[in-house]
Amino acid sequence: MIVVKQAPNEQQQAYEELFVYTRNIYANQCNRRFTWGVTICGTLVRACLFGHDKVVVSDIMDIAAVDGRSGFVSLLINWSLCESAQLGYDPTIRWVEATRKWEIDVYDEESHVTHTYHDAVLMHDAYSVFGRHTRCFKAKMTVADGADTDADADSDSDADSDADSGADSGADSGANSDADTDSDADTDPDAGAGGQVRVKRVVIKDSWAHACTFNGIASRDELVYLREIRDRLRGKCDLNGKYPRLDAGGIVRIRDSVHRDVTRDDTTRTFISNLGAKVVSSIPSREHRRMAMSPIGRPLQTVNSVDELIVVVHDAMCAHAAILEHCHILHRDISINNILIRGEGDRIVGMLTDFDCAVRTGGATGGQQDPDRTGTQPFMSIGNLELSSVERTALDDWESLIYILCWLGTMGINLEDG
């Protein structure tokens, strides 16, 4: 992006336009990790690197002077020789012209295997300059029939209904929503002599999360939480489909631009490491995480009646209670975006999604040390809104549920009521 102004005193306006263009790029290019920009005001040139928490601006290059022209030309030459990853693109998200859809790699940290999902459709974009830049896709993966994972086996009993999955707060109502009634694992009869294959449908959540630790242990890591929830609730059939089931996930792996046979974790340090120690230390560390979850669902406000609403909310809060009891994980973001609905006709199931804001309530990490204000503002508890020093408990989440019911009672339980 290049913004050109006639006079040097228009620098602030150039920055403002660059911010607008950057936000639009993140919203429309779902394979963007970071962006570059240039402002030219009169003869003064500045290069800008837009990270996830701040913008790093270069020293001024005055193209009216020899040194300035030399620096600007060197910058352009270096950009022309860069690979796409160095320009801010994500090589693990690829556009397939034949299908007009995306192909996405998800690295699984448990199995150390990269899974490739196809026919990915963007459901929620990252329309912001800073932050997590959460994007969500609906995608598919073809697996050999009989090669079921434990998660696949859980979904067999739900094969005639919609699928559900979790995503980011504010993203769930779009990212996890699917008006189709496809099952999350369909059989392809045209697999040929090699046997039938199954098409597994998932939601892929891609975000840049803070690398938070407590005593050397990741204290707020949605991937860790989802693995623990999956493992500890395995076998509890009454909870099937009521919480997101992690299929694969980990930090995105990017091939090193110098050593082509080496892949590295994609973090903010990946693209700012050459900016100097002082700059690097001033930028919060984020990790590029990606996870595939199943099944896929619809927004809470697609319920058809109060009776359905009661069933869906009951199921979601049953999952909330079970996760708190068995996993010691408190959700902390109960909102209309994070309760989904699945099923058709008489078979309705509710699901609790999005554990970005969750914290542990006990165990090795000692629980939440300093309560912070987090969640979706219209549904926050009073203690949360007032940033009370009192530790958050399940009562805060139940209070949020009361506000959800008040909201739906006022606005209407269905999106078409308005």
C-alpha positions in Angstrom: 0.0 0.0 0.0 1.3 3.4 -0.9 -0.3 6.7 0.2 1.0 9.8 -1.6 0.5 13.4 -0.4 1.7 16.6 -1.9 3.1 18.2 1.2 5.1 17.0 4.2 2.6 18.4 6.7 0.0 15.9 5.5 1.7 13.0 7.2 -1.0 12.5 9.7 -3.7 12.3 7.0 -1.5 9.8 5.1 -1.2 7.6 8.2 -5.0 7.7 8.7 -5.6 6.6 5.1 -3.0 3.8 5.5 -4.9 2.5 8.6 -8.2 2.4 6.6 -6.5 0.5 3.7 -4.8 -1.9 6.1 -8.1 -2.7 7.8 -9.7 -3.4 4.4 -6.8 -5.7 3.4 -7.2 -7.8 6.6 -10.9 -8.0 5.9 -10.6 -9.1 2.2 -7.3 -11.1 2.2 -7.8 -14.0 4.5 -4.3 -15.2 3.9 -2.7 -12.1 5.3 -0.4 -12.4 8.4 0.8 -8.8 8.4 1.0 -5.8 6.0 3.5 -3.3 4.7 2.7 0.3 3.8 4.5 3.4 2.5 3.7 7.1 2.9 5.2 9.6 0.5 4.5 13.2 1.7 6.4 15.7 -0.5 9.9 14.2 -0.7 9.7 12.4 2.7 9.2 8.6 2.5 8.4 6.3 5.5 7.9 2.5 5.4 5.4 1.0 7.9 5.1 -2.5 9.1 1.6 -3.2 10.6 1.8 -5.8 13.3 -1.0 -7.1 15.5 -0.4 -4.6 18.3 1.5 -1.7 16.9 2.9 -0.1 13.7 6.7 0.0 13.3 7.7 3.1 11.2 11.1 3.4 9.5 13.4 6.4 9.7 12.5 9.2 7.2 14.0 8.7 3.7 14.2 12.1 1.9 14.3 11.3 -1.8 15.5 14.8 -2.4 18.8 13.7 -1.0 21.2 11.0 -2.3 21.0 8.9 0.9 17.3 9.0 0.9 16.9 8.0 -2.7 19.4 5.1 -2.1 17.5 3.9 0.9 14.2 4.0 -0.9 15.5 2.2 -4.0 17.1 -0.5 -1.7 13.7 -0.9 0.0 11.9 -1.5 -3.3 14.5 -3.9 -4.5 14.4 -5.9 -1.3 10.6 -6.1 -1.5 10.8 -7.3 -5.1 13.1 -10.1 -4.1 11.0 -11.2 -1.1 9.0 -14.4 -1.0 5.3 -14.0 -0.4 5.6 -15.0 3.3 8.0 -12.1 3.9 5.5 -9.8 2.3 2.9 -10.8 4.8 1.1 -13.6 3.0 0.3 -17.0 4.6 1.6 -19.9 2.4 -0.4 -22.4 4.5 -3.7 -20.8 3.1 -3.9 -21.2 -0.7 -6.5 -20.2 -3.2 -7.5 -23.0 -5.6 -8.6 -21.5 -8.9 -10.3 -24.7 -10.0 -12.7 -24.8 -7.1 -12.7 -21.0 -6.4 -12.2 -21.9 -2.7 -9.4 -22.0 -0.2 -7.1 -24.9 0.8 -5.8 -24.7 4.4 -3.1 -26.6 6.3 -3.6 -27.3 10.0 -0.6 -28.5 11.9 -1.5 -30.8 14.8 0.9 -30.5 17.7 -0.1 -33.8 19.2 0.5 -36.0 16.2 3.1 -33.8 14.5 1.1 -34.2 11.3 -0.1 -31.5 8.9 -3.7 -32.0 7.8 -4.9 -30.3 4.6 -8.5 -29.2 4.4 -10.1 -28.3 1.1 -13.2 -26.3 -0.2 -12.7 -23.8 2.6 -15.1 -20.9 2.6 -14.5 -17.8 4.8 -17.3 -17.4 7.3 -15.8 -14.6 9.5 -13.1 -12.1 8.4 -10.6 -10.0 10.4 -12.0 -6.5 10.0 -9.5 -4.7 12.3 -6.1 -3.2 12.2 -4.9 -4.6 15.5 -5.8 -7.6 17.7 -6.2 -11.3 17.3 -7.4 -11.1 13.6 -9.6 -14.1 14.1 -10.8 -15.7 10.9 -13.1 -18.7 10.6 -13.6 -21.0 7.7 -16.0 -23.9 6.9 -14.0 -26.6 5.3 -13.8 -30.3 4.4 -11.2 -33.1 4.6 -11.5 -36.5 2.8 -10.5 -39.5 4.9 -10.5 -43.2 4.2 -13.6 -45.0 5.4 -12.8 -47.0 8.5 -10.0 -44.5 9.5 -12.2 -42.8 12.0 -10.6 -40.9 14.8 -12.2 -40.9 18.2 -13.8 -37.6 17.4 -15.3 -39.0 14.2 -16.8 -41.9 16.1 -18.5 -39.6 18.4 -20.3 -37.9 15.5 -21.8 -41.0 14.0 -24.8 -40.8 16.3 -25.4 -37.3 15.1 -25.0 -37.9 11.4 -28.5 -36.9 10.4 -28.3 -33.5 12.0 -26.4 -30.2 11.6 -22.9 -30.0 12.9 -21.6 -27.5 15.4 -18.3 -26.1 16.3 -16.6 -23.3 18.3 -14.9 -20.1 17.1 -14.1 -16.7 18.3 -16.4 -14.5 20.3 -18.3 -12.3 17.9 -17.3 -14.7 15.1 -19.3 -17.7 16.2 -22.7 -16.4 14.9 -21.2 -16.2 11.4 -18.2 -18.5 11.5 -19.9 -21.5 12.9 -23.3 -20.9 11.3 -24.4 -23.1 8.4 -27.9 -23.1 7.1 -27.2 -26.4 5.3 -28.3 -29.7 6.9 -25.3 -31.7 5.8 -23.8 -34.1 8.3 -20.3 -33.6 9.3 -19.1 -36.9 7.8 -20.6 -38.0 4.5 -19.7 -41.1 2.5 -18.4 -40.7 -1.1 -19.7 -43.6 -3.2 -17.4 -42.7 -6.1 -14.2 -43.5 -4.3 -13.4 -46.3 -6.7 -11.8 -49.7 -6.2 -9.7 -48.4 -3.3 -12.8 -48.2 -1.1 -15.1 -45.6 0.1 -14.0 -42.3 1.6 -15.7 -40.0 4.0 -15.9 -36.2 3.8 -15.5 -34.7 7.2 -16.8 -31.1 7.7 -15.1 -28.8 10.1 -14.7 -25.2 11.2 -11.2 -23.9 11.1 -10.4 -21.1 13.5 -7.3 -19.0 12.7 -6.1 -16.3 15.1 -3.1 -14.6 16.6 -3.3 -15.2 20.4 -1.0 -13.7 23.0 1.6 -16.2 24.2 0.5 -16.1 27.9 2.2 -18.2 30.5 1.9 -18.7 34.3 4.9 -20.4 36.0 6.0 -21.6 32.6 2.6 -23.2 31.8 0.2 -21.8 29.2 -2.5 -20.4 31.4 -4.9 -19.2 28.7 -4.6 -21.4 25.6 -7.7 -22.4 23.9 -6.0 -25.3 22.2 -4.9 -26.7 25.6 -8.4 -26.3 27.0 -10.0 -28.0 24.0 -7.6 -31.0 24.2 -8.3 -31.3 27.9 -12.1 -31.1 27.4 -12.0 -33.6 24.7 -10.0 -36.1 26.7 -11.7 -35.7 30.0 -15.2 -35.8 28.6 -14.6 -38.7 26.3 -17.2 -41.4 26.8 -19.8 -39.0 28.3 -22.4 -39.6 25.5 -24.9 -37.3 27.1 -22.6 -34.4 26.3 -21.8 -35.3 22.6 -22.3 -32.3 20.4 -22.7 -29.9 23.3 -19.1 -28.6 23.2 -16.5 -28.1 20.4 -14.6 -31.2 19.5 -10.9 -30.5 18.6 -9.8 -32.5 15.5 -6.4 -30.9 15.0 -4.6 -27.8 16.1 -1.4 -26.1 16.9 0.9 -23.1 16.1 1.1 -22.6 12.3 4.4 -23.8 10.8 6.0 -21.6 8.2 8.9 -22.7 6.0 12.1 -20.8 6.7 13.0 -18.5 3.8 16.7 -19.4 4.0 16.8 -23.0 5.1 14.1 -24.5 2.9 14.0 -27.8 4.7 13.2 -26.2 8.0 9.8 -25.0 9.3 9.3 -22.7 12.2 6.5 -21.7 14.5 4.8 -18.6 13.1 4.9 -15.9 15.8 5.2 -12.1 15.8 8.9 -12.8 16.3 9.0 -14.5 12.9 8.6 -11.2 11.0 10.0 -8.6 13.4 13.2 -10.4 14.4 15.3 -8.2 12.1 14.0 -4.9 13.4 16.4 -4.6 16.4 16.3 -5.8 20.0 14.7 -2.5 21.3 11.8 -2.7 18.8 11.3 -6.5 19.3 11.1 -6.2 23.1 8.4 -3.5 22.8 6.0 -5.6 20.8 3.8 -8.2 22.7 4.5 -11.8 21.7 1.7 -13.5 19.8 1.4 -17.0 18.3 -0.4 -17.8 15.1 -2.7 -20.6 16.1 -5.0 -22.6 14.0 -7.5 -25.4 14.9 -10.0 -27.6 13.2 -13.1 -28.4 15.1 -16.3 -30.3 14.4 -19.2 -30.2 13.9 -20.7 -26.9 12.4 -23.8 -25.1 13.8 -26.2 -22.2 13.6 -26.6 -19.0 15.6 -28.7 -19.1 18.7 -31.1 -16.6 17.1 -32.2 -19.2 14.5 -34.4 -21.0 17.1 -38.0 -21.3 16.1 -39.7 -21.1 19.5 -39.2 -20.5 23.2 -39.3 -24.2 23.7 -36.3 -24.7 21.4 -34.5 -21.8 23.2 -35.0 -23.5 26.5 -33.6 -26.8 25.2 -30.6 -25.1 23.6 -29.7 -23.0 26.6 -30.1 -26.0 28.9 -27.7 -28.1 26.8 -25.1 -25.4 26.6 -25.1 -24.8 30.3 -25.0 -28.6 31.0 -21.7 -28.5 29.0 -20.6 -25.5 31.0 -21.2 -27.3 34.3 -19.5 -30.5 33.1 -16.4 -28.7 31.9 -16.2 -26.8 35.1 -16.6 -30.0 37.2 -14.4 -32.3 35.3 -11.8 -30.0 33.7 -11.8 -27.0 36.2 -12.2 -24.6 33.3 -14.4 -21.6 33.6 -15.8 -20.3 30.3 -16.2 -16.5 31.2 -17.8 -15.4 27.9 -21.4 -16.6 27.9 -23.1 -14.6 25.1 -25.5 -15.1 22.2 -22.5 -15.6 19.9 -21.2 -18.5 21.9 -24.3 -20.6 22.2 -25.1 -22.4 19.0 -28.0 -24.6 17.9 -27.8 -27.8 15.8 -30.4 -30.3 14.6 -33.6 -30.1 12.7 -37.2 -30.9 13.5 -37.8 -32.5 16.9 -34.1 -33.1 17.5 -32.5 -29.9 18.8 -29.2 -29.7 20.6 -27.5 -26.6 22.1 -23.7 -26.2 22.2 -21.3 -24.0 24.1 -18.4 -22.6 22.1 -15.4 -20.3 22.2 -12.9 -20.8 25.1 -10.7 -17.9 24.3 -11.5 -16.1 27.5 -11.6 -19.2 29.7 -9.4 -19.7 32.8 -8.6 -22.5 35.1 -10.3 -22.5 38.5 -7.8 -24.8 40.3 -5.2 -27.4 39.9 -1.5 -27.0 39.1 -1.8 -23.4 37.8 -3.5 -22.2 41.0 -6.5 -20.8 39.2 -7.1 -17.2 38.0 -4.7 -14.8 39.9 -5.9 -11.4 38.8 -9.5 -11.1 37.5 -9.7 -9.1 34.3 -12.6 -7.6 32.4 -13.3 -10.0 29.5 -16.2 -11.3 27.5 -19.0 -9.7 25.4 -19.9 -6.4 27.0 -23.8 -6.5 26.9 -23.7 -9.8 28.7 -20.9 -9.3 31.3 -21.7 -9.7 35.0 -21.7 -6.7 37.2 -18.5 -7.8 38.9 -16.8 -8.2 35.5 -18.0 -4.8 34.2 -16.8 -3.1 37.4 -13.5 -4.9 37.2 -14.0 -6.2 40.7 -11.1 -7.8 42.5 -13.3 -10.7 43.5 -12.4 -13.9 41.7 -14.7 -14.8 38.8 -16.9 -17.9 39.4 -19.6 -19.8 37.7 -22.1 -17.4 39.1 -20.7 -14.7 36.8 -21.5 -16.9 33.8 -25.0 -17.7 35.0 -25.5 -14.0 35.5 -24.5 -13.5 31.8 -27.1 -16.1 30.9 -29.8 -14.0 32.6 -28.8 -11.1 30.4 -29.0 -13.2 27.3 -32.6 -14.2 28.1 -33.4 -10.6 28.8 -31.8 -9.6 25.5 -33.8 -12.2 23.6 -37.0 -11.3 25.4 -36.6 -7.7 24.4 -35.2 -8.1 20.9 -36.9 -11.3 19.9 -35.7 -14.9 20.0 -35.4 -15.1 16.2 -33.3 -13.0 13.8 -36.5 -12.5 11.7 -38.6 -11.3 14.6 -37.3 -7.7 14.3 
